[in-house]
Amino acid sequence: MSSANAQESFDTGTKPAYPTGTVSLSSGDWVLTDGVLASAEADRKNGAQAVRLQQKGTLTMAFFVPNGANTVTVQHAIYGTDASSSWELWAQSEACNCNKWTKVGNTVFTTTATLQTAAFTVNIPGKVKFEIRKTSGGAARLNLDDFAVTDYGVAQPSVDNDHLALGNPSGATPDPSYPNNYLLLKPQFAVGYNRDQGKPNWVSWHLDISDRGSSNRQDDFRNDTSLPQGWYQVQDNSYAGSGFDRGHNCPSADRTSSDENNSATFLMTNMMPQAPQNNQGPWATLEGYARTFLPNNEVYIICGSYGVGGTGSNGGLTMTLDQGRLTVPSRTWKVLVVLPVGDNDVARITATTRVIAVDMPNINTLNQDWGTHRTTVNAIEAATGYDLLSKLPIEVQTVIESKVDAGPVL
């Protein structure tokens, strides 16, 4: 692991038994306690095999990454039909010349059998190594795959009005070998796309008065042909008869400055299956509320969905659509950061900046007042494993990510 975006796929090496042991992998030696390298049908993996931990299992580097770490991403899922587990990432810097480990980011809760990406902002220079610790779930088993480190000092460029100015929530990358954490950069928004779920993990965009104009809603729902060759493209009729709306992440009305910009919001890579009373109710009202801040303010918006299983207008819990190629989420979430129009945006966000975070059940009987669904950024991060607002100074994040918005709702 000596270069930016280095990865351990866990596809080499052999460790079939759970007692503590060291295994040689392509990146170096790793120590597994209560863990195996496994390739069973019930193991969630991107390649030939993945790590499987049980009880209070650990996965530990027996070597130091030489170039420090800016970010770490890890794929995770529950094994088979096992119960949920939680786990943590810990780091040790060689510079301390000690055996001290420091927890990185939030505890991650693994609740689904589909591989998800957990992203951590590390920002540690010099040699560093990492350990994953399974912290709950007991005998429930946890799969881990594709451990990736970005070198210290290697980061996404951040400029004013950039869709990723506040950070890349999951460390998504435009590399097709990361199909469930694939970065799609559009002029109109950025997408962390999940091929196996057929929907975004998250979408991020900047909104100001220049995005608003006289263009009409294009309604040209269509497959996204920019996806890598061979990937399934969700179709405009993939939701037909399902009882779920083709729910926009970045809304049509946020992009009316031109027909082209509005049309981009109707790509199916910007859609998620939403219960109509979620999509057309509190979700739509919050979308409209975000636009009321214009023209004197600008807004950074990040939204997405997580979990599996929602209830649409047909009733009953639905897990997937389109012959299993499209996951129905159980929750939809959104974060808005509002600041006066100006330059050098990241530096202008302070502990008093208004941040609105919501997390709504994807059901057809939810409370229609979006204000009742307000939560903290920290809670959304704990539920998703993402690191939101990671480009902000830590002291600012600490304050604004822990507060529930109490501002007006209209």
Disulfide bonds with the S-S distance in Angstrom:
Cys96-Cys98 2.32
